[in-house]
């Protein structure tokens, strides 16, 4: 069994309120869950309206499949025009 966790530090420059941030993040999290079958959660900066730290996790029997799914999820986030990836960290267990 392989577990991969990616922690992604995001900037959301288009937001001017927590409501806007929630709208952007809910859409992004839903897209990630549906498309890549990953778990997604906001883990830091809940009170900042232009910052977010997302945790994306997946578990599988084969490391290549787990890596592929997480890498595609990260690429989707990087290509989303509403957010900017400031930093990310990957952990594999």
Beta strands, then each sheet from edge to edge (+ up, - down):
strand 1: 2-11
strand 2: 39-44
strand 3: 51-60
strand 4: 84-92
sheet 1: 2+ 3- 1+ 4-
end
